[in-house]
């Protein structure tokens, strides 16, 4: 089986619940193809077979210890599916050392460092991501990523530099609204939540409600169209948490808590947007 056909089957398992099963794919893997084990590991993670998914990624690591994709995917397995954030950060740093042009690694590193309270490291990673995003937008080189200005905005937000945070969020929103990026809808919802939080922190309640409602309404349209995911649900929960609405916060946290319980709990313990309702949520 060639790599393209294998990837199609992996995508079928992840996206469509296709006929190809992970064990069938495993039987057809080329034993020396590290990226095939990365793909299979990713499928198993999505199917909630976390231990076996990590085992496949470890196999890929043994085959190609200097493959940045292996370390980036292993990082995601650690932080997202196991809540092992320090281990995830370490793997992201290995991935970046091997491939400094890996925009996704910089994006995720910035988020995790920010939530961990390491704001200088988070800012450095965000600025690296911005450089890569802008180079890709200009068409000069690299794969197009989205969210780099959001990451820097979040660092400013945590530092309570709300004007700078707002400027970065708006910059990202203006670009996303003119793009056809695959993550456009989800990213706009996240940005509306973040802008709402900035307004709330500045005491501008009317604008906080307006942007929060934009996020809520856009998410409702996605769900009505059959699209739902834990990350976007988390951002909607954050809108309600800022409003002190425990009932709706719990409602929207149900999906991330069921799919990604370790990371979601780790994040809730640190996320300042949930500070007003945290004790009730984690009791």
N, C-alpha and C positions, 0 to 999 in steps of 0.2 A: 504494500500500500504506500503511495507517495504521500509527501507531507501535506499537500493541499487537500487531498481527499480525507486524510486523517483529521485535519483541522475542521473540515466541513462536518464530520461526524461529531467532533467535540462540540462545535457550535450547536448542532442539533440537540444534543443532550442538555446543554445549558439553557438554550433559548426556547426550544420547542418541545422538549420531552421526547426527542426523536427515538427511532427504533434502536439505534446503536446504543448498547449498554457499555459502561466503563470496562467490565471484564472482557467484553468482546474486543473493544479497542485495545486493551492491554495485550491480548493475544497476538495482535497484528503490529505491535510496536517494534521498530528496529531497536535492538538492545543497546546499540551505541548512540542513539539519537537523543541527546539530553532534552532538547526542546519538546520532543514527543512526550517525555515524562512530565515536563512542565505543564503541557496541555492537559494531560490526563489528571495530574494533581489538581489543576484548577477545576476540572469537572467534578472530581470527588469532593472538593471543598464546597462547591455549590450544592452538591447533593447531601451535604451534612455528614459525609464520611471523612471527618477531619483527620483522624489518625492515619488512615490510608493515604489521604491526599498529601499529608506532610511526608509520609514514607516515600511516595513517588518523587516528591521534590528533593528529598535527601538522595535518592538514586540519581537524579539529574545532577545534583551537586557533586557526587562522587565521579560522575562521568566527565563533567566540565566544571571544575571548581572556580574557574575564572569567567564563567558566563554570567554577565550582569542580569539577564532575564531570570536566571535561577534565583539569585539573591533577592531580586525585587519581588518575585512571586512568593518566595519563602517568607519575606518580611510581611507580606499581606496575610499569609496564613497565620503568622504569629500574632500580629496586632489585631486584625479584624476578627478572626475566627477563634482565637484563644485568649484575647485580651492581654497578651504578653507584649506590652508596649516597649519596654527597654530592649527586648530581643528583636522586635521589629525595627526599631531605630537602628540597632547595630547592623542588621542585614541591609537596610536602606543605605547606610553609609558605605557598606561594602559594594553595593550595586553602583553607587555614584563614583566611588574610587575607580571602578572598572569601566564605567561609562559616564563621564561627566555631562554628557549631552542628554541623559535620561530625564526628561522633564517630569514624567509621572513620579519618579523617585523623589525629586526635589519638592514637588507638591505635597506628597504624603509626609515627607520628613518635616516640612514646615508645620503642617497641622499637628503632628504628634508632639513635636518639640514645644509648640505653643501650648497645647493642653497640658504638657508636663511642666510648664512654668519656665521653660528655657527660651526666653523671648529673643535673646540675641541670636541664638542658633536658628530659631524659627525665622527671624528676619533675614538672615543670611541665605537660608534655603529658599525663601520666597523671592528674594531678589535674583537669585540664580534662575528660578523658574520664570520670572518675568523676562529676563534676557532671552531665554530659550523660546518663550511664547512669542515675543515680538519678532525674533528672527524668523520663526516659522510663519507668522502673519505676513511678514514682508516678502515671503516666498524665497528667501535666500537659502535656507537650509532647515532641516529638522522636521519632525512630526508636529502637527498642530496640537497643542494642549490648551485646556481652558481652566481658568480658576487661579492663575498666578497672582493677579492683583487682589483677588479675594483673600488669598493667604496673607499677603502683606497687610491688607486692611484689617484682618482679624488680629494680627500682632498689634497694630495701632489701637484697636478697640480694647484689647486686654491691658494696654498701657494707659487707657482712658484718654487717649489723644483722639477724640471723637471726630474732629474736623478732618484729620488726615485719614481716619478710617473711612469716613463717608466718601471722601474723594476717591479712594481706591475702589470701593464698592461701586460707585457710580461709573468709574472708568471701565470696570469689568462689565457692568450691565450694558453700557452703551455699545461695547463691542459685541457682546453676546446677542443683543437684540438685532444686530445687522448680519449675523452669521447664520449658517445652516449646520452648525456643529451638532453631532448626534446627541450630545448631552445638553442641548440648548434649554429645553423645557425645565429639566431638573435644576440646572444652574440658575435660571431666572428665579425659580422658587427659593432656592438657597439665598440668593442675593436680596430678594425682597424681605426675607426673614432677617437677614443681617442689617439691612438698612432700617427696618422696623426697630431692631434692638438698639441701634445707634440713636434713633429719635427718642426711644423710651429712656435711654440713659441720660439724654440731654433734657428730659422733662417735657418734650414736645409730643404730648399724648395724641393729638389729632392725627399727626403724620405717622406716628407709630401704629395707630389703629389702621390707617389707610394702607400702609405697605404690608402690614400683617394680614389684612383682609385680601390683598392681592395674592399673597402666597397661598392662603387658605383656599381661595376660589380656584386658582390654577391647579392646585393639587386635587381638588374635587373633580375638576374636568378630566384630569389624568386617570383618576380612579374609575370614573364613569366610562372612560374609553378602554378600561381593562389594564391600565398600567399602574403598578404599585411597587414600592421597594422600601427597604428599611431606612436607607439614608434620608430619603425625602420625607418619610414619616417622622423621622427624628427632628427635622427642621420645623415641621408643622407643630410638633409637640413643644418646641422651643418658643414658638409664637404664643401658644396658650400658657406656657409656664411664665412668660414675662407678664401676662395678664392676670396671673394668680388663679387660673382656671384649672384646678387639679383634675377634675373629671375628664375634660377633653385632653389634657396632657397625658393622663394615663391611657386614654383611648388610642392616641397616636403613638405612644411608646410601646404598645402591645406587640406590634410587628418587629421592631428592632430588638425588643427584649426576648422574643421567642426565637428569632433567627440568629441574633448575635449577642447573646446574653452577657458574656464576659466583658466584651469591649464596651457595650452600652452601659453597663453598670460602672465600669472604670471611668467612662466619659462623664456620666452624670455626676459622679463624685467631684469632678473638677470644673464642669461647665458653668460659668457664672450666670448664664441665662436661666438656669434652673434653681438659683440660690433661694428664691422665695418659696419654692414648693418642694425642695429637695428632701427635707426631713419626712414629709408625708409620703413621697414616692418611694423612699428607700427604707421605710419603717418595716 
